[in-house]
Amino acid sequence: MEQDEGKPAADGAAARTARQIETLILEGALSPGDPLLPERELAERLGVSRPTLRQALKLLESRGLILADQGRRLVAPLGRGLTDPLIALMADHGEVVDDYLEFRATAERMAAGLAARRANDVDRARIGEAMAAIDRAHEAGSEPAEAAADVALHLALYEASHNLVLMQVMRALTGLLRRGVMDNRETMFRRPETREALRAQHRAIHDAVLAGDAAAAETAAEAHIRYVHRALGEIAAAEARLATSLRRLDGGGIARRG
């Protein structure tokens, strides 16, 4: 195949360097929006010459993986087709909640089971840190901090699964995950008993994964999402019944009473 005019063929070193950076993106070591090191330092870290690095970066830019921005190079906003604006649209429609939680029950079960089987010391430390953050926020009564730690725990589980497709899909859905966790907590915290229940559920997932008990981790993760789904449904049903009762008091606001 002839080389396109104006696009010099990449030499072996540049192609290998591009693949090295691609692997870091695929594995999640580099995230969308991450700035790369300055050219001189990046070339030293990768053990290549600056001309080779420039050629590799041009390859990555042509593939849409790296962007040049005001003298810097950034990892492109990958996966945004899943997050903007489609995810915002879904997040704004309550009827999608059932589908979202149904999907998450399956994804969480899979992630927790794989994490229990595959997590290494680094993964277990991150999961432990997220659980400790949940505990601290819980004791301090900080709902926003607890919600953020909740998200961090789930993302740590996805990463510890070492399933790159699962991890990247759930990373792309992070916006919906954050929105879902925070909105769910705001609704569920109307019930005082839910805060303790949620923490206990997260603790069960944490303990099973760190113990390497895949079956227990899968059961705990699915039970957690099922609990959230059930509790939200009960709250929504109670609110609908209350709204009906209130409408009966005043004829829906359109009847003449008295």
C-alpha positions as a printed Julia matrix, in Angstrom:
258×3 Matrix{Float64}:
   0.0     0.0    0.0
   1.41    3.41  -0.94
   2.01    5.91   1.81
  -0.39    8.88   1.78
   1.3    12.02   0.5
   2.37   14.26   3.37
   2.24   11.4    5.93
   5.71    9.9    6.32
   5.76    6.27   7.38
   6.44    5.71  11.05
   9.67    3.92  11.79
   9.72    0.93  14.1
  10.77    2.9   17.17
   8.0     5.47  16.73
   5.39    2.76  16.21
   6.56    0.92  19.33
   6.46    4.15  21.33
   2.95    4.9   20.11
   1.83    1.4   21.11
   3.37    1.89  24.56
   1.32    5.03  25.11
  -1.78    3.35  23.65
  -1.4     0.54  26.18
  -1.28    3.03  29.04
  -4.53    4.57  27.77
  -6.21    1.2   27.31
  -5.19    0.01  30.77
  -6.5     3.19  32.37
  -3.1     4.41  33.57
  -3.76    7.47  31.42
  -7.27    8.9   31.68
  -9.15   11.25  29.33
  -7.88   14.79  29.84
  -4.58   13.78  31.46
  -1.73   16.05  30.33
   1.42   14.31  29.15
   4.83   15.23  30.49
   6.81   17.91  28.62
   8.43   16.53  25.51
  11.99   16.33  26.84
  10.96   14.55  30.05
   8.52   12.27  28.24
  11.21   11.18  25.78
  13.56   10.39  28.67
  10.91    8.38  30.5
  10.14    6.35  27.39
  13.8     5.92  26.48
  13.5     7.35  22.97
  14.83   10.35  21.09
  12.72   13.45  20.8
  12.3    13.05  16.99
  11.04    9.51  17.58
   8.66   10.74  20.28
   7.32   13.5   18.01
   6.61   10.96  15.3
   4.86    8.67  17.79
   2.73   11.54  19.09
   1.76   12.5   15.54
   0.55    8.93  15.04
  -1.52    9.1   18.21
  -2.93   12.49  17.24
  -3.93   11.11  13.82
  -5.8     8.3   15.61
  -7.63   10.75  17.86
  -5.99    9.48  21.06
  -3.87   12.55  21.83
  -4.77   16.22  21.43
  -2.47   19.23  21.15
  -3.71   22.16  23.26
  -1.83   25.42  23.8
   1.59   23.84  23.69
   0.56   20.81  25.74
  -0.51   17.35  24.73
  -3.49   15.75  26.44
  -5.16   12.39  26.34
  -8.26   12.89  24.21
 -11.72   12.87  25.87
 -12.24    9.23  24.99
 -15.59    7.58  25.57
 -17.46   10.86  25.55
 -19.88    9.33  23.07
 -21.21    7.48  26.12
 -21.13   10.39  28.49
 -22.04   13.63  26.71
 -24.78   14.47  25.98
 -26.46   11.05  25.93
 -25.72   10.24  29.57
 -26.96   13.65  30.67
 -30.15   12.98  28.72
 -30.62    9.6   30.38
 -29.83   10.99  33.83
 -32.58   13.59  33.41
 -35.25   10.97  32.7
 -36.44    9.07  35.73
 -37.8     6.22  33.66
 -34.23    5.19  32.84
 -33.42    4.54  36.52
 -34.75    0.97  36.42
 -32.67    0.14  33.34
 -29.59    1.79  34.82
 -29.81   -0.08  38.11
 -30.59   -3.35  36.33
 -27.4    -2.91  34.31
 -25.41   -1.94  37.36
 -26.53   -5.01  39.3
 -24.99   -7.19  36.6
 -21.87   -5.05  36.2
 -21.25   -4.78  39.94
 -21.63   -8.53  40.44
 -19.16   -9.23  37.66
 -16.69   -6.59  38.83
 -16.73   -7.71  42.46
 -16.26  -11.37  41.56
 -13.38  -10.63  39.21
 -11.81   -8.25  41.73
 -11.9   -10.95  44.4
 -10.07  -13.3   42.05
  -7.65  -10.86  40.43
  -6.94   -7.94  42.78
  -3.3    -7.37  43.66
  -1.85   -5.49  46.62
  -2.17   -2.13  44.87
  -5.82   -2.79  44.02
  -6.62   -3.96  47.55
  -5.0    -0.86  49.0
  -7.17    1.41  46.81
 -10.32   -0.48  47.76
  -9.34   -0.22  51.43
  -8.69    3.52  51.12
 -12.12    4.06  49.53
 -13.82    2.07  52.31
 -11.91    4.05  54.95
 -13.08    7.27  53.29
 -16.68    6.04  53.45
 -16.25    5.33  57.17
 -14.72    8.75  57.87
 -17.42   10.61  55.98
 -20.12    8.5   57.6
 -18.86    9.26  61.1
 -18.54   12.96  60.25
 -22.08   13.02  58.86
 -20.85   14.41  55.52
 -23.23   13.13  52.88
 -21.35   14.69  49.89
 -18.04   13.19  51.03
 -19.66    9.82  51.64
 -21.24    9.86  48.17
 -17.87   10.72  46.58
 -16.19    7.88  48.5
 -19.01    5.56  47.41
 -18.21    6.32  43.76
 -14.48    5.87  44.42
 -15.08    2.42  45.9
 -17.08    1.23  42.91
 -14.53    2.57  40.44
 -11.74    0.88  42.41
 -13.64   -2.4   42.08
 -13.97   -1.95  38.31
 -10.24   -1.34  38.03
  -9.43   -4.29  40.3
 -11.46   -6.54  37.99
  -8.67   -6.22  35.42
 -11.27   -6.51  32.69
 -10.37   -3.63  30.4
 -13.73   -3.51  28.61
 -15.67   -3.43  31.88
 -13.34   -0.81  33.33
 -13.44    1.48  30.3
 -17.21    1.24  29.87
 -17.8     2.03  33.53
 -15.26    4.85  33.44
 -17.16    6.3   30.49
 -20.33    6.02  32.56
 -18.72    7.76  35.54
 -20.85   10.86  35.04
 -24.03    8.8   35.31
 -22.56    6.83  38.2
 -21.77   10.0   40.14
 -25.17   11.48  39.34
 -26.87    8.2   40.25
 -25.05    7.74  43.54
 -25.64   11.27  44.7
 -29.26   11.45  43.61
 -29.94    8.01  45.08
 -28.44    9.0   48.41
 -30.4    12.25  48.56
 -33.59   10.24  48.09
 -32.66    7.3   50.29
 -31.36    9.4   53.18
 -34.95   10.41  53.79
 -34.99    7.06  55.55
 -32.63    7.21  58.56
 -31.86    3.5   58.44
 -30.43    3.62  54.92
 -27.11    5.24  55.82
 -26.12    2.35  58.05
 -27.47   -0.2   55.56
 -25.45    1.25  52.69
 -22.25    1.36  54.72
 -22.78   -2.23  55.86
 -23.3    -3.31  52.25
 -20.12   -1.59  51.11
 -18.25   -3.17  54.01
 -19.51   -6.62  52.97
 -18.28   -6.08  49.4
 -14.94   -4.74  50.67
 -14.41   -7.64  53.07
 -15.28  -10.31  50.51
 -13.03   -8.87  47.82
 -10.08   -8.46  50.17
 -10.62  -12.01  51.43
 -10.58  -13.3   47.85
 -14.06  -14.79  48.25
 -15.51  -14.34  44.77
 -18.9   -15.92  45.5
 -19.45  -13.73  48.57
 -18.28  -10.63  46.69
 -20.68  -11.28  43.81
 -23.6   -11.86  46.18
 -22.81   -8.75  48.25
 -22.41   -6.5   45.21
 -25.64   -7.6   43.56
 -27.55   -7.42  46.86
 -26.31   -3.84  47.33
 -27.68   -2.65  43.99
 -30.91   -4.63  44.46
 -31.36   -2.93  47.83
 -30.88    0.5   46.25
 -33.31   -0.37  43.47
 -35.93   -1.68  45.89
 -35.59    1.23  48.32
 -35.9     3.82  45.57
 -38.99    2.07  44.24
 -40.59    2.03  47.68
 -39.86    5.71  48.21
 -41.24    6.61  44.78
 -44.4     4.6   45.43
 -44.9     6.24  48.83
 -44.47    9.69  47.33
 -46.95    8.88  44.56
 -49.54    7.74  47.13
 -49.02   10.92  49.15
 -49.43   13.06  46.04
 -52.69   11.26  45.25
 -53.98   11.86  48.77
 -53.1    15.55  48.59
 -54.88   15.93  45.27
 -57.99   14.4   46.79
 -57.99   17.07  49.47
 -58.45   19.89  47.0
 -60.0    18.16  44.01
 -56.76   18.29  42.09
 -56.86   22.07  42.3
 -59.62   22.37  39.73
 -62.79   21.48  41.64
 -65.01   24.04  43.4
 -65.26   23.04  47.05
 -67.19   24.47  49.96
